[in-house]
Amino acid sequence: MTETNPETGTVPRSGTTTLWRPTGPEELALVEASGWTAWPPRLPEQPIFYPVLNEDYAVRIARDWNVPASGAGYVTRFEVDAGFLERYPVRRAGGETILELWVPAEELTEFNRHIVGRIEVVREFHAPA
């Protein structure tokens, strides 16, 4: 029997870890342009790529930060080779469930090569009309 990961609340696929990424419409358009298989390079003011370890935290960022900043926020979910992720320690960025991985911008191309399957949008939020 496969058990739910207590940190992420998910049942992982064999050999992968489920990650979430809150994003705005511009970044999401670049992910779509990749065929839903890769995250775009970081901008100069973005030294790290930070996927998060639970959906609730991603929802809070997408809804409370991305919507006011750009009119829409999206929560994406994707799988990454678990062995590859061992190089990135889990970082607590606040409360007990505020967990992130910090991937240096210069390692994002390699990170993308370890995504298993496609990046999918699982939630979206929009500013009131």
Long-range contacts (C-beta under 8 A, 24 or more apart in sequence): 7-53, 7-54, 7-90, 7-99, 8-53, 8-54, 9-54, 9-55, 12-79, 12-82, 13-79, 13-116, 15-81, 15-82, 15-83, 15-116, 16-79, 16-80, 16-81, 16-82, 16-116, 17-79, 17-80, 17-81, 17-82, 17-85, 18-77, 18-78, 18-79, 19-51, 19-52, 19-53, 19-77, 19-78, 19-79, 19-80, 19-101, 20-51, 20-52, 20-53, 20-54, 20-55, 20-57, 20-58, 20-75, 20-76, 20-77, 20-78, 20-122, 21-51, 21-52, 21-58, 21-75, 21-76, 21-78, 21-119, 22-52, 22-58, 22-59, 22-60, 22-61, 22-62, 22-65, 22-66, 22-73, 22-74, 22-75, 22-76, 23-62, 23-66, 23-73, 23-74, 23-76, 24-66, 24-69, 24-70, 24-72, 24-73, 24-74, 25-70, 25-71, 25-72, 25-74, 26-70, 28-74, 28-76, 28-121, 31-76, 31-119, 35-118, 36-118, 36-119, 36-120, 37-112, 37-115, 37-118, 37-119, 38-112, 38-115, 38-119, 39-108, 39-111, 39-112, 39-119, 41-105, 41-108, 41-109, 42-105, 42-108, 46-105, 47-104, 47-105, 48-102, 48-103, 48-104, 48-105, 49-102, 49-103, 49-104, 49-105, 49-108, 49-111, 50-100, 50-101, 50-102, 50-103, 51-78, 51-80, 51-100, 51-101, 51-103, 52-99, 52-100, 52-101, 53-90, 53-99, 53-100, 53-101, 54-97, 54-99, 55-122, 55-123, 56-97, 57-97, 57-98, 57-99, 58-123, 59-123, 62-123, 62-124, 62-125, 63-125, 66-125, 67-125, 67-126, 67-127, 68-127, 71-126, 71-127, 72-124, 72-125, 72-126, 72-127, 73-124, 73-125, 74-121, 74-123, 74-124, 74-125, 75-121, 75-122, 75-123, 75-124, 76-119, 76-120, 76-121, 76-122, 77-119, 77-120, 77-122, 78-115, 78-116, 78-117, 78-118, 78-119, 78-120, 79-115, 79-116, 79-117, 80-111, 80-114, 80-115, 80-116, 81-114, 81-116, 84-111, 84-114, 85-114
